[in-house]
Amino acid sequence: MSNLYHNDIYNFEKPVNSYWESTIDTKNKYKTLDKDMNANVVVIGGGYTGLSCALSLAKKYNEDVILLEAGHIGWGSSGRNAGFCCIPPAKMSVKKMFNKYGKDETKKFFQNTIEGSNFTKNTIKEYNIDCDLTGDSNYEVAPHPNYFDGIKKEAETYKKEFGIETKVFSKEEFNEIGHGGNEQYGAMSYKPGFAINPLKFLLGIANAAKNAGVKIFQKSKVMKIEKSKGKFIIISNGSIIKANKVVMATNGFYKDDIFPKLNNMILPVISNIIITRPLTTEEIKSHNFITNNPVLNIRNLLFYYRLLKDNRFLFGARGDLVGSEKSSLEKSKNMELQMKKVFPDWNNVNIDFHWRGLIAITTKFSPSIGKIEDDEIYYSFGYQANGVNTAPWSGNELAKLIVSNSKNLNISKLYKGLPSKFPFPKLRLFYLKLALAYYKYMDKN
């Protein structure tokens, strides 16, 4: 099965040159699979979803679980994202949700989404994970005066329909508590919201799962899954694991290769991050950047950014359409120009780190949590770039589904069931190219 992107982005052997990797030692914490084994449940994917699911299965339900990760633990998107805990995990408006699913299901969806934020924060507390937690809300910033009315309406909808605590700030008010710059024309805040070092959080869950009895193997890419006498035969590193149930928890890095019924359902989209050297007090004051809350600039092609605890500045945006190391470097240079256009007083600030990862977009524009009909294959994916909020909670919900007999979860319909497959799946990048071109045009007008 050929990759959608350049092979560079799927190089599981190569560590990610992220800022997060520089803050912690991830080497040799876990073994690679080197012998035949048996388990009741095998989880494929060592990110938030897989580890949270495995942890819940082992700790709450005393299940026998093996987890396999193709790279080192922390290699995937869960260990390299921006660490924003945001809502909602959907790429559609509230109005569209109301029309498609009805008010009750949409309200339940937002209720579940808030549960997701709280689940992530409670996991940090429960396992005493030191992951540089910052902020108490999220900000959405208008990049142009035309966006401010939309922000005010969204704040009102969140408050009125879903009971979410929101506040609206004029340009002048936000300059006092947030930041200035060239793309700040007012903002809104909502709670709960915060930011973390995503890799430290991930390694904390992995440690908790290991302590609960989960057998974790890194650098153990699944090459093939077969079925024999009612059992799954999972082949990795030349070894065989026999299992009764399998969990697909690979999200954006799923490569349409091992579960035919799940193929062609994910459009992996590259997201890039750059991080500056530590800013001086004068540099921070020049744009009055005084908040540690995560910030979303709500242009169609989103910018997301935040000030880290050591005064480095993180800036993220949608990535390129190639996926090679060369295209990643070119994109990071382009992002540096974009960042300095928004914050011109930082023109002389160097970039110390740049990297990228994959987010998972689907045709239903909301997450998918469930079980393949007539088979013991479970899945959770499609967080639409909101994995910190959604994936740990989803993994926990998936564990409930695996051990229950009802095969149904008491969650909003927006989370349930599979998305439809992309038509002409080889054209997925072409569809994305068209969408990005359209959004770019909209941002200029």
C-alpha positions in Angstrom: 0.0 0.0 0.0 1.6 3.3 -1.1 1.7 6.2 1.3 -0.3 9.3 0.8 2.7 11.4 1.7 6.5 11.2 1.2 8.1 8.3 3.1 10.0 10.8 5.4 6.9 11.5 7.4 6.4 7.7 8.1 10.0 7.1 9.2 9.3 5.4 12.5 13.0 4.9 13.2 13.8 8.6 13.2 13.1 10.6 16.4 11.1 13.8 15.9 13.3 16.9 16.3 10.6 18.6 18.4 11.1 21.0 21.3 9.2 18.5 23.5 11.7 15.8 22.7 14.5 18.2 23.9 12.7 18.5 27.3 12.7 14.8 28.2 14.6 11.5 27.6 12.4 9.0 25.7 15.2 6.5 24.9 15.0 2.8 25.9 12.0 3.2 28.2 10.2 0.3 26.5 11.2 -3.0 24.9 10.5 -4.1 21.3 8.4 -7.2 20.6 10.8 -10.1 20.2 8.7 -13.2 21.1 5.3 -14.8 20.4 2.6 -13.9 22.9 -1.1 -14.1 23.7 -3.5 -11.4 25.0 -7.2 -10.8 25.2 -6.9 -7.3 23.7 -4.2 -5.9 21.5 -4.1 -2.1 21.1 -2.3 -0.8 18.0 -1.0 2.7 18.5 0.8 4.2 21.5 -0.8 7.7 21.5 -3.4 9.2 23.8 -6.2 7.0 22.5 -4.3 3.7 22.7 -2.6 4.3 26.0 -5.8 5.6 27.7 -7.8 2.7 26.4 -5.1 0.2 27.5 -4.8 1.9 30.9 -8.6 1.8 31.5 -8.8 -1.8 30.4 -6.0 -3.0 32.7 -6.8 -0.8 35.7 -10.6 -0.7 35.8 -11.5 -4.0 34.2 -8.4 -6.2 34.9 -8.0 -7.0 31.2 -5.0 -8.7 29.7 -3.6 -6.0 27.3 -0.7 -5.7 24.9 0.0 -2.4 23.2 2.1 -2.0 20.1 3.7 1.2 18.8 5.5 1.5 15.5 7.9 4.2 16.6 9.2 4.9 20.1 6.6 5.7 22.7 6.0 9.4 22.1 6.9 9.3 18.4 3.4 10.0 17.0 1.1 13.0 17.0 0.2 12.7 20.7 3.8 13.4 21.6 4.4 16.2 19.0 1.3 18.3 18.9 1.0 21.9 20.2 -0.5 20.8 23.5 -3.7 22.8 23.2 -6.8 21.5 25.0 -9.5 23.1 22.9 -13.1 22.5 21.8 -14.9 21.3 19.9 -13.4 18.2 18.0 -15.5 19.0 14.9 -15.0 20.8 11.6 -18.6 22.0 11.3 -20.6 24.9 12.7 -23.1 24.6 15.5 -25.8 25.5 13.0 -24.8 22.5 10.8 -24.8 20.2 13.9 -28.3 21.4 14.9 -29.5 20.8 11.3 -27.9 17.4 10.9 -28.1 15.9 14.4 -30.7 18.0 16.3 -30.3 20.2 19.3 -30.3 17.4 21.9 -27.5 15.4 20.3 -25.5 18.6 19.7 -25.9 19.6 23.3 -24.8 16.1 24.4 -21.8 16.4 22.0 -20.7 19.6 23.7 -21.3 18.0 27.1 -19.1 15.1 26.1 -16.5 17.5 24.8 -16.4 19.3 28.2 -16.1 15.9 29.8 -13.1 15.4 27.5 -11.3 18.5 28.7 -12.0 17.5 32.3 -10.9 13.9 31.7 -7.5 15.1 30.4 -7.0 17.4 33.4 -8.2 14.8 35.9 -5.8 12.2 34.4 -2.9 14.7 35.0 -4.0 15.1 38.6 -4.8 11.4 39.3 -1.4 10.2 38.1 0.5 13.3 39.2 1.9 13.9 35.7 4.3 16.9 35.6 3.5 18.2 32.1 3.9 22.0 32.4 0.1 22.7 32.6 -0.6 26.4 31.8 -3.7 28.5 31.4 -7.3 28.3 32.6 -9.2 29.1 29.3 -8.8 29.3 25.6 -8.8 32.5 23.5 -10.2 32.8 19.9 -8.9 36.0 18.3 -10.4 37.9 15.3 -7.7 38.4 12.7 -9.7 41.1 10.9 -12.6 43.4 12.1 -15.0 41.3 9.9 -14.5 38.3 12.2 -15.4 40.0 15.4 -19.2 39.7 15.0 -18.8 36.0 14.4 -16.8 35.6 17.6 -19.4 37.5 19.6 -22.2 35.2 18.2 -20.1 32.1 19.0 -19.6 33.2 22.6 -23.3 33.8 23.0 -24.2 30.4 21.5 -21.7 28.6 23.7 -23.1 30.3 26.8 -26.8 30.1 25.9 -27.0 26.6 24.3 -24.3 24.7 26.1 -23.7 26.5 29.4 -20.1 27.2 28.6 -18.5 30.1 30.4 -17.4 32.7 27.8 -16.3 36.3 27.7 -15.9 38.8 24.9 -13.1 41.3 24.7 -12.7 44.3 22.4 -9.4 44.9 20.6 -8.3 47.3 23.4 -9.5 45.0 26.2 -7.7 42.0 24.7 -4.5 44.0 24.3 -4.6 44.5 28.1 -5.0 40.8 29.0 -3.8 38.9 25.9 -1.7 40.4 23.2 -1.4 43.0 20.4 0.0 42.5 16.9 -1.3 42.9 13.4 -4.1 40.3 13.5 -5.9 41.1 16.7 -9.3 42.8 16.4 -11.0 41.5 19.6 -11.3 38.0 21.1 -13.4 35.7 23.1 -12.5 33.2 25.9 -14.1 30.0 26.9 -13.6 27.5 29.8 -12.4 24.9 30.3 -9.2 25.3 28.4 -5.4 24.9 29.0 -2.2 23.8 27.5 0.4 21.1 28.3 3.7 19.7 27.2 2.0 16.9 25.2 5.0 14.5 25.3 5.3 14.7 29.1 1.6 14.0 29.4 1.8 11.0 27.0 4.8 9.5 28.8 2.8 9.9 32.1 -0.1 7.9 30.8 2.3 5.3 29.4 3.9 4.9 32.8 0.5 4.6 34.5 -0.5 2.0 31.9 2.7 0.0 32.4 2.2 0.1 36.2 -1.3 -1.2 35.7 0.0 -4.2 33.9 -0.2 -3.2 30.2 2.6 -4.9 28.2 3.9 -2.0 26.1 6.2 -2.6 23.1 7.7 0.2 21.0 9.4 0.0 17.6 7.0 -2.8 16.9 5.1 -2.0 13.7 2.2 -4.2 12.9 2.9 -5.7 9.4 -0.2 -7.9 9.1 -3.3 -9.1 10.8 -5.0 -12.4 10.0 -7.9 -14.3 11.4 -7.7 -17.9 12.4 -10.1 -20.0 14.4 -11.8 -16.9 15.8 -8.6 -15.3 16.9 -6.6 -12.4 15.5 -3.0 -13.3 14.4 -1.0 -10.0 14.7 2.4 -10.1 13.1 5.1 -7.6 14.2 8.9 -7.8 14.2 8.6 -11.4 13.0 6.7 -12.4 16.1 3.1 -13.4 16.5 0.5 -12.2 19.0 -2.8 -14.1 19.3 -5.7 -12.0 20.6 -9.5 -12.1 20.9 -10.0 -8.3 20.3 -8.0 -5.6 18.4 -8.1 -1.8 18.9 -7.1 0.5 16.0 -5.8 3.7 17.7 -3.4 5.1 15.1 -5.5 8.1 14.0 -3.7 10.3 11.4 -0.8 7.8 10.9 -3.1 5.0 9.8 -1.9 4.0 6.3 -4.8 2.0 4.8 -3.0 -1.2 5.2 -4.2 -3.6 7.9 -8.0 -3.1 8.4 -9.8 -3.2 5.0 -13.0 -2.0 6.5 -11.3 1.1 7.9 -9.3 2.0 4.7 -9.9 5.2 2.8 -11.7 6.9 5.7 -9.0 9.3 6.9 -7.5 12.3 5.3 -4.3 12.8 7.1 -3.4 16.6 7.1 0.0 17.9 8.0 0.3 20.4 10.7 3.5 22.3 11.4 4.9 23.9 14.5 7.8 26.3 14.9 9.3 27.5 18.3 11.4 30.5 18.9 14.4 31.0 21.2 13.3 32.4 24.6 12.0 35.9 24.2 13.3 38.7 26.3 11.0 40.7 28.7 11.3 43.7 26.3 10.3 41.5 23.3 7.3 40.1 25.1 6.2 43.6 26.2 6.5 44.9 22.6 3.4 43.0 21.7 2.0 43.0 25.2 1.9 39.2 25.1 1.0 38.6 28.7 -1.1 35.4 28.6 -0.1 31.8 28.9 -3.5 30.6 27.7 -3.5 29.0 24.3 -4.7 31.3 21.4 -6.5 30.4 18.2 -6.4 33.0 15.4 -9.7 32.1 13.7 -8.7 32.8 10.1 -9.9 30.0 7.7 -6.4 28.6 7.6 -5.9 28.7 11.4 -2.9 30.0 13.2 -2.5 28.7 16.8 0.1 30.0 19.2 1.1 30.4 22.8 3.9 31.5 25.1 5.7 28.6 26.8 6.8 28.7 30.4 10.4 29.4 29.4 9.2 32.4 27.3 9.7 30.6 24.0 6.9 31.3 21.5 5.1 28.4 19.8 3.4 29.1 16.4 1.5 26.5 14.4 -0.3 26.3 11.1 -1.5 23.9 8.4 1.5 22.1 6.7 2.5 21.4 3.2 1.1 18.7 0.8 4.3 16.8 0.3 5.6 15.5 3.6 9.3 15.4 2.8 12.0 16.8 5.2 12.7 19.4 2.5 9.1 20.5 2.2 8.9 20.7 6.0 11.9 23.0 6.2 10.4 25.2 3.4 7.1 25.3 5.2 8.8 26.3 8.5 10.5 29.2 6.7 7.2 30.3 5.3 5.6 30.1 8.8 8.4 32.2 10.3 7.5 34.9 7.8 3.8 34.6 8.7 4.5 34.7 12.4 6.7 37.8 12.0 4.0 39.5 9.8 1.5 39.0 12.7 4.1 40.0 15.4 6.4 42.4 13.5 8.4 43.4 16.6 9.9 39.9 16.7 11.5 40.2 13.3 15.0 39.4 14.7 13.9 36.4 16.8 15.4 33.1 15.7 13.5 29.9 15.3 15.1 27.1 17.4 12.8 24.2 16.5 10.5 23.2 13.6 8.6 19.9 13.1 5.3 18.5 11.9 2.7 15.8 12.5 -0.5 14.4 11.1 -4.0 15.2 12.2 -7.0 13.1 11.0 -9.9 14.7 9.1 -12.8 12.5 8.0 -15.9 13.0 5.8 -18.2 13.2 8.9 -16.0 16.1 10.4 -16.4 14.7 13.9 -14.7 11.8 15.8 -15.6 8.1 15.2 -15.7 5.8 18.2 -17.1 2.3 17.9 -16.8 -1.4 16.8 -16.9 -2.9 13.4 -20.1 -4.9 13.0 -19.7 -8.7 13.3 -16.1 -8.4 14.3 -14.0 -7.8 17.4 -12.3 -4.8 15.9 -12.6 -1.5 17.8 -11.7 2.0 16.7 -11.4 5.6 17.7 -10.1 8.2 15.3 -10.8 11.5 13.5 -10.3 14.1 16.3 -10.2 16.9 13.7 -7.1 18.4 15.3 -8.4 18.3 18.9 -6.8 15.2 20.2 -5.6 16.6 23.6 -9.2 17.2 24.5 -10.7 14.2 22.9 -8.3 11.2 22.5 -7.7 10.3 26.2 -11.5 10.5 26.9 -12.2 8.5 23.7 -9.8 5.8 24.8 -11.6 5.5 28.1 -15.0 5.3 26.3 -13.6 2.7 24.0 -12.5 0.6 27.0 -16.1 0.7 28.3 -17.3 -0.5 24.9 -14.8 -3.4 24.7 -15.9 -4.8 28.1 -19.6 -4.2 27.8 -22.1 -6.6 26.3 -24.4 -3.8 25.0 -21.9 -2.8 22.3 -23.3 0.7 22.6 -22.0 3.8 24.4 -24.1 6.5 26.1 -22.4 9.3 24.1 -23.6 11.8 21.4 -24.3 10.4 18.0 -21.7 12.8 16.6 -19.0 10.5 18.0 -20.6 7.2 16.9 -20.1 5.2 13.8 -17.8 5.2 10.9 -17.4 8.0 8.4 -18.1 7.2 4.8 -15.0 6.4 2.7 -13.5 9.1 0.6 -14.6 8.8 -3.1 -11.6 8.1 -5.3 -9.3 7.9 -2.3 -6.2 8.5 -4.3 -7.5 12.0 -4.9 -7.5 12.9 -1.2 -4.6 15.2 -1.4 -6.2 16.9 -4.5 -9.4 17.5 -2.4 -7.2 19.0 0.3 -5.4 21.2 -2.1 -8.7 22.6 -3.4 -9.9 23.2 0.1 -6.7 25.0 1.2 -6.7 27.1 -2.0 -10.3 28.2 -1.2 -9.5 29.0 2.4 -6.4 31.0 1.4 -8.6 33.0 -1.0 -11.2 33.6 1.7 -8.5 34.8 4.2 -7.3 37.4 1.7 -10.8 38.7 1.1 
